[in-house]
Amino acid sequence: MKYFLGVDAGGSKTYAMIANEEGKVIGLGRGGNGNHQKNRQQAEDSLRQAVSGALTAAGLTKDQLEFAWFGLAGADREADFRILRPIISGLALPRTEISCDTWNALRSGTEKSYGVVLICGSGVNCAGKNPDRATYQCGGFGYRFGDFGGGYDLSLEVFRSVLRSDEGREKKTVLTERLTDLLGYSTVAELREDYLDHFRELPPHIAELLFQAADEGDTVAIGLLMKQGDELGLAAAATIQQLGMEKDTFDVVLAGSLLTKGDRSGIIRRAIELRVEQAAPNGTLRLLTREPVVGSVVLAMEHSGIHVGHEVLDRLSLQQV
């Protein structure tokens, strides 16, 4: 029996999964931040912890692994791979491959070998692969480099909107009360003065306030979520055009916690759909329901020449991570 390791590492958590060639999951491991761009040492520790945990749970040694696939947030450029290769090599696994986490999310979310994936979690990213296996990545490098959104950017937008509303530059919003309560201030003035006097990072979970406020009809929150969706849709449309997929039939996989868990009312999704319909009428949005780590296991199997059919994929998806 052959065994395969898949790893999915993001900015807040790292998952490792070991399965046999029939798709039976026999070991799981977990870690924290796995993105070296946030903290290299944390990422290395998280990867080691997750892989070690999965091996222990499976009762296997490293040498018993046929292949390991690492889908890593931040694996975007050669400069990143120069950092990541020694980290993965240090795990002393027999055979490995590293890719950006967009690719395992895509493979987890579609039955096809090509398509487009949008990730909106702590940050955003977009990538695509056409039927000829050409690939393209649009964004993934942050606000300065053209991106908009994800937990970090949206938390800042909530903060700005509350301050602007207090000054009269923005409409009144229920975000004001929610944000001051969350951060522990009695007034916006107190919040403003404290943040002016002390440098503090805004926690990305502030973005969750947007969904609560939008459900209550808050126009400021709805506007920010619509902008998030439109920006993701623009990235998808640009990727489709770059890859010449305008007439293809394919899936656009929606991944990341803000899309899979936060967007309950579908505001972001509807804005994405409008842009995708204009760019490629035969593109279909698919909300990712499997864990992205499943895609890493599938990629490890396929790299080793194993055809992954519906039955294997279904077995891999049964295990709760």
N, C-alpha and C positions, 0 to 999 in steps of 0.2 A: 504493500500500500504506500502511495506517495502522499506527502504532506506539504501544505502550502501556507505561507504566512503573508497576510496582508496587513498593512499599517496605514492609518489615516491620521494625520497630525495637523491640527489647526492652532489658532492663537489662544484657545482656552482649554482644549483637551486633546488627548492622544489616545487612539484605540488601536489595539492589535488583535488579530483574529487568526487562528490556525484551523484549517479544515483539511479533510482528506479529499482524494480525487473524486469521490462521490458527492461531495458537498456537505458532508456531516461536520459540523463545527465541534471541535474537541478542546479548544482552549481560547480564553479571552484574557486580555491584559489592558490596563488603563494607566494613563499618566496625565500630567497637566499640559501647560503650554508646550507645543511642539514646533513653533515657528521660530527659527533661528534669528529672524530679523527683529523680533521682540527682545529675545535674550538667548544667546547662543548656548550658554551653560544649562539654562532651564530646558531648552529643547533637547539637548543631548541627554540630560538626566531623565526627561519624560520618555524619550524613545527607548532608552535602556530599561526603564521601569516597566513600560508596556510590553516590550518584547519578552523580557524575563518573566513577567506575570503570565503571559500566554503560554510560554514554554513549560512553566511549572504546572499550570492548570492542565495542559495536554499530556504531561508526563513524558515529554520528548527532550532530546538533546539537540543542540544546534545542527549537528551533522546529519540529523534525520530529516531536515527540511530540504525539500526538492528545490524550492525557489521562494524568494521573498520579494514582495513589491511594496515600496514605500511611496505613498501619495502624500506629499509634504507641502503645506502652505509656505509660501516664500521661495519655492523652487522655481524661480522664474527665469533667471539668466545664468550665464556661465559663471559669473562672479559668485552666485549663490551655490552652484554645484561644486565650486572649489572649496567651499566651506562644508558642504553637506557630505561629499564623498568620504572625507576622513572620519566624520561622525559615524556614518553607516559602516564603513570599513572596520571601525573600532568595535562593532558589535560581533565581529568574527563569525558572520554567517557565510555559508558556502557560496551561494549565488544570489545576487540582489540586483534590483533595478530601482532607480529613483525617478519620480516624475512630479510635476505640480499636482496638487490635490484636485485641480479641476478635472483631470482625466479619470481618476477613480470615481469621482462624483458622476461624471457623464456615463461611465460604463455601468454604474450601479443603477442609473435611472432610465436606461433605454435598452431595448433588445437589439438595436442596430449597432453596427460597429462605427457609426459616424453620427454626427449631430452637433448641437450647440449646448453649452452649459452656462448657466448664470449662477454665481454664488453671491449671497448677501448674508454675511454673518457679522463678525466684528469688523470686517472690511468687505470689499466687493472685488469680483473678478469675472471675466468672461473668456471663454475659449471655444473653439470649434474645430471639427475635423470633417472634411468632405468625403464623398464616396471614393475619391482617388487617394485618400489618406493624407492629403495636404492639411496642415494645421495652421491655426492663427490664434494668437492671444490678444485680446483687447483690454487694456488696463491691468489692474491688479497692483498698481504702484502708489496709490494714494491720491489725495485731493490735488496736491501740487502738480501731479502728472496727468491730470484730466479726469480722475475718478470723482464720483460723488456717492456718498452713502455708506451703508453698513453701520454697525453699532456706534463706532467712534464718531463718525461724521454726524450721524443723526442726533447723538447726544449733544454735540456742540450746537447743532441747529435748534434743539429744544432750549438750551441755555440762552442762545442769542435771541430766540423768539420771545422768551419770557422777559428778558431785559428790554427788548424793543417795545413790547406791549406795555410794560411799566412806564416807559418814557412817552408813549403815545405814537410811536412809529409803526406799531403793528396793532392788529385787532386784539380785543380782549380775548383771553384764552384760559381754559380750565387748566392748562399746563402750568400756569403760575402757581396755583395752590399745590398742585401735585409735586412740582419740582422743589419748592421750598420745604414742603413736608418731608420729601425723600432725603434731602440734603441736610435737614435739621435746622432750618432758619425760620424765624417768625415773619420776616418781610423780605421783599426783593431788595430793598435798600441794604439790609443787613447782609444778604448774600453777596451783593455787588461789592460792598466795602471789604468784606473778608477775602473775596477772590482777587480784588485789586491789591490787597496787602500781602497775600500769600499765594505762591504758585501751587495750584492743585490740579491734578489730572481729573477729568470728568469720567466717572465710571460708565462703561458702554451700556450698562443695563438701563440707563436713563432713557434710552431709545424706546424701551417697552411702554413708557408713558404715552407715546404717540398712538399706539393701538387702542389703549383704553380711552383716550380722549376722542379719537376718531369714531369709536363705537357710539359715543354720546353726541356725535354730530359737530364736534369742534372743528371750525373751518380752518384754523391754523394747522392743526394736526393733519387734517385731511389733505391740505395743500402740500405739506412736506412729504407725505406718503405718496401722493400722486407724482411729485417731482422725483422721488426715489424710483418709482416704477418707470417713469419716462426715461430716466437716465440709464437704467438697466436695459430698457427696450432699445435705446440708441446704440448701446454696446453690442447687443445681439444683432441688430440690423447691420451695423458696420462689419461684424464678423461674417455674417451671411454674404454680404457684398464682396468682401475681400476673398472669400473662398468660392465665389461664383455659385452659390447654392440657391439662388432665387427661384429656380424651377424644381428643385429637389423636394422629395417628401422625407421629412426627418422630424425628430423630437427636439424640443428645446427644454432641457431639464432645469428645473428650478431647485436650487439647493441652498443650504445655509439657514440658520435658525430664524432669521427675520422673515424668510419666505415660507419655510415649512411649518413654523410654529406661531410666528407673530401675526402674519397677514391673514387673520381669520375672516375679515370682512371682504378680502379680495381686492382691496384698493390698489395695491402694488401690482398684483397680477393683471388686472384689467388694463392698466397703463402699459405694461409690457406687451400684452396681447395686441394692442392697437399697433404698436411699432412693428411687431413681428408679422402681422397680417399684411402690412404695407410692403414689407421687404420680401416675404416669402409666403404666399397664400397657403402653401401645403405644409408649412411648419406647424407643429402641434405642441402646445405647452404641456409638460408633464411634471407634476409636483413630485419631488423625490420622496418616496415612502420607505425605501431601504436605507440602512446606514451606509454612508460612503465607503466605510471599510470593506463592505461586501464587494464593492468594485475593485478594491486593491487585491482581494483574494482571487477574483475572476481574472484580473490581468496577470497575476502570477501563474495561474493555471494555463491561460491562453499562451503566455510566453513559452511555456513548456510543451506546447503542442496539443493540449487537451481542449476538445470542443465543449463549451459550456452551454448546455441546453436549458430548457425551462425547468426541468426537474432539479438539476443541480442548483440553479439560481434560487429556486423556491426553498430548497433545503438550507442554503446559506442564509436566506432571509428569515427563517424561523427563529433564529437565535436572537434574543434580546440583548443589546449591548449595554 
